[in-house]
Amino acid sequence: MKTMCLAWAGNKFGHPNHAVNSYQKHVVDTVARGVDETTAISAWMEGALAQLPELN
């Protein structure tokens, strides 16, 4: 799942490490607190898309 998410995020963050760090913070850490993985991924994707300049 992580590999697919990071592939999706590849062009949405300024640097590949930003995508990895964001995924860790907003998905992995959230799931560790008991949130459903699908819910965490969905929220992370929505947040990433909301930050794209061409969409705002």
Steps between C-alpha positions, in 0.01 A plus 500: 500500500780741593673449165181578308433809710852632455483436125176702489662778704808516280400816311303661780785589734806711427743223591459122537606520865213742566255236379657233721501728805142608438384140458675402823345787694150494355446130432734277699484704819123547467443126451719434806255714699214273395358665187401269214773487233262579214367803685852623576613457139192676366554798731869513406420497128240773538747711694769453238263597219378805692857631511559484125513856366323413174200370692463806725 
